[in-house]
């Protein structure tokens, strides 16, 4: 995908990017609010395992939705790279690498959502374990996923900080959106390092972190979807960068 190919339709790529971002946000909220908050019971491995058994079809659908989210994220990564490359090819590439690492980590730790089902199956070898041990293994898989996701957000936070700067300097997207995306990135970084260094503190600040992170991502998503980019200024930047 060359600059020349996108010059004729930067708005199309912006709108596709906005639509993909919206799908990512909706699928993310579905998994977090509708599934995990409904199924997982904090501090109660037995209740969590029981819920997963009762809602196994929903849980599997959640895993499939997570993978679809990651597919959309890879395509969005490419679109944002192409749209922001005229500002700085090096920084756009750096942001793409940060995001790619984040997506790879998320994909790896999504396996833990699937692994949570294994101890709850009917395989003969599971009879060697007591029910409480099997429930603990399920909870351990879920804990590993949660912490792995937190680690992936370190790289996603760096991605947000870099693309926020590129948006701010772009002239074809609003500076305010760039600032909000950078604040979102700093929020993710704060939460992730707090999760590693002091999990109890991370639990306390999570609600405050969630708001600016959501606002920053939603602002970029909606602007790309509804307004797109200033095509004339984008083409000026693209021509100057060639």
N, C-alpha and C positions, 0 to 999 in steps of 0.2 A: 504494500500500500504506500504509494509515493505521495509527496506533497502535491504534485500536479493532479493526481487522481482525486484528492480531497478538496482541492481549490474550488471545483465546480459545485460542491455540495457540502460545505462544512456544517450547514444547518441540519442536513440529514443525519450526519454522524452525531451531532449534538443531541438531536431528538432520540435517536436510537440509544445513545448513551443514557439519556434521562430515563427512557423507558426501562432499560436494563437495571438502572439504579433503583427504580421504583420496585421492580420485581425482587431485587435483592433485599430491600428494606421490608417488603411485605413478607417474604419467606423467612427472614430473620425474626421478625416479630411473631410470626406464626409459631416458629420453633420455640422461641423463648417464653412467650406468654401463654399461647394456647396449648402447647404440649408439655414442655419441661416444667413450667410452674404448676401445671395441672397434675402431672404424674409424680414428680419428685417431692418427697416429704423430708424436709431438713431434719437430720438427726435420727431418722427412723428408716433403717435399711429394710425392715420387713414390710412396712407400708409401701415403700417405693417399689420393691420387687413385686408386691401384689398388684399394684397399679399397672406396672409394665406388663404383667401377665394378662390382666383384664383388658388392657388397651394395646395389645401387641400390634394389631393392624395399624393403629394410629401412630405408634412408635416407629414402625417400619416406614410408614409414609413420611414421617418427620425426617428420617435418615435420607430417604430419596430426595426430599425437598432441600436438604442441606447440600447434597451433591449438585442438584440443579442450580442452587445459589452460587456454588463455586464455579460452575461452567459459565454462568452469566458474568461473574466477577472477572474471569479471564478475558472475555470479550470486551468488557468495560475497560479493563486495563489497557488494552490495545487502542481503543477509541480515545481515551484520555491522553495516551502518549502521543497519538497523531495530532490531536487538537492543541496540545500544549507544547509540542516540539518547536514551533516557530519562536516561542519565547526563549527557550534554552534547551537545546537538544540534550546536553549533558545532564541537566537537572531532571528533565522529563524521563531520561533513561534511568537515572538513579531512582526516581520515584517508582518506575515500573519494576525495577529489581526488588525494591522494598515490598511492593505489593505482591510480587510473585512469590517471595519467601513466605509472606503471610498466608497466601492462598495454599501453598504447599503444606504448611504446618496445619492449617485448618483441615485440609483433606486427610492428612495423616491421623489427626486426633478425632476425626469423624468416625474412624474405625472403632473407637472406644464406645461410641453409641451402639454400634452393632455388637461389640463384645459384651455389652451389658446383658444381652439376651442369652448368651451361651450358657451361663450357670443356671438359667431358668428353664432350660430345655428338658428333654426326656431321654437323653443319651445314657446308656448304661453306666458309663464310668463316673457319672455324677453321683451315683449312690455311695461312692466312697466318702462323700462330704456330708456333713450335717446341714440341714436347711439353713441354719444361721450362718454357716460358713459360705454357702452359696449366695445368700443375700448380701453378705459382706463383700464378696467378689464383684457382684453387680454394682454396689455402691462405690467400690474402688475404681471400677471402670468409668463411672460417671464423674468421680472426683478427678480422675486423670484427664478426662475430656475438658472439664471446666478449667483446670489449670493450664492445660495445653492451649486452649482457646485464649486464655489470658496472655500467654507467651506470644502467640501469633499477633495479638493486638499491639505488641511493642513495635513490630515491623509495620503494621498497618498505621499506627500512630505516626511513625516517621514518614510514611507515604503521604498522609494527610498534611503534615507540616510542609513538605516539599511542594505538593501540588497547590496548597493554599498560597504559598509564596508565588508560584508561577501564575496562578489566577490573578493575584494582586497586581503583578507586573504586566499582565497580558494586554490590557486596553480593550480587549474584546469580550471580557466577562467582568462583572461588577467587583470592585475592590472589596466591598462588604462581604461578598460571598467567600472571597479568598481568606479574609480574616476569620470568618466563622468556621471555615474548614480547618484552619490552623489551630483554632481553639479546640475544635473537636479532636485533632491529633494530639494536642497536649493533654487533653482529658484522658484519652486512651493510654497515653504513656504514664500518666500519674496513676491511673487505676492498676495498670499491669505491674508496675514496679512496687506499688503498695501491696498487691496480691502476693508478690514474691517475698518482700521484706517484712511485711506485717499484715497477715491475712485478716486479722480482726479489725484493723484500721480500714482496710480495703472494703470490708462489709459496711462500715459506717459511712464511708464517703461515696459508695456506689450510686445511691440515688442522686446525689448532687453532680456526679460525673456524667450520669446518663443524659441529663437534660441538654447541656451544651454539645455533647457528642451527637445526639439525635438532631438537634437544630442545625448544626453544621452540615451534616450529611444530607438532611432533607432539603436544605436551602440550595445546595448544588444540584441535587436530583431534580427539584421542581424548576429551577432556572433553566437547566438544559432541556427539560421536557417541554416547558411552556414558552420560554423566550429564545432558547438556543444561544448562539453566539452572534456578535456583530460581524457579519460576513465580510463587509468591506475592510474593516480593521484587521480581521484575521488574514485576509489575502495580502494586505500590505505587509504584515509581519512575516507571512510565509514567503513572499517574494524577496524580502530583505534577507531572510535566512538562507536562501539558496546560494 
